[in-house]
Amino acid sequence: MCDSMNRCFREKLIESATGGARGGGTGLTETGKEVLSAYRALERLLMSTADSAPLATLSALLKDIPPTPTD
């Protein structure tokens, strides 16, 4: 999933680290944080201005995601 997301944008959205003392992991780059923030803003705009039934259906199918510090 990380690779496909990174290939869709000019700069990487997700950085991953393998192994190491802490066992590796993934995290958002600055560009990733910017994309996420823009996506959340677009999501709020759509929910407030569009027929929200399709968005409500999609939202009900998603897992709960904790808010990001930029929300």
ChimeraX attribute file (.defattr): number of C-alpha atoms within 10 A of each C-alpha:
attribute: neighborCount
match mode: 1-to-1
recipient: residues
	/A:1	6
	/A:2	12
	/A:3	12
	/A:4	8
	/A:5	12
	/A:6	15
	/A:7	11
	/A:8	10
	/A:9	12
	/A:10	8
	/A:11	12
	/A:12	17
	/A:13	22
	/A:14	18
	/A:15	14
	/A:16	12
	/A:17	11
	/A:18	10
	/A:19	8
	/A:20	8
	/A:21	6
	/A:22	8
	/A:23	8
	/A:24	10
	/A:25	11
	/A:26	11
	/A:27	12
	/A:28	15
	/A:29	15
	/A:30	13
	/A:31	15
	/A:32	19
	/A:33	17
	/A:34	14
	/A:35	15
	/A:36	17
	/A:37	16
	/A:38	13
	/A:39	12
	/A:40	16
	/A:41	14
	/A:42	12
	/A:43	12
	/A:44	11
	/A:45	11
	/A:46	13
	/A:47	15
	/A:48	10
	/A:49	8
	/A:50	10
	/A:51	10
	/A:52	12
	/A:53	10
	/A:54	11
	/A:55	14
	/A:56	11
	/A:57	10
	/A:58	10
	/A:59	11
	/A:60	10
	/A:61	9
	/A:62	8
	/A:63	7
	/A:64	8
	/A:65	6
	/A:66	7
	/A:67	8
	/A:68	10
	/A:69	7
	/A:70	11
	/A:71	9
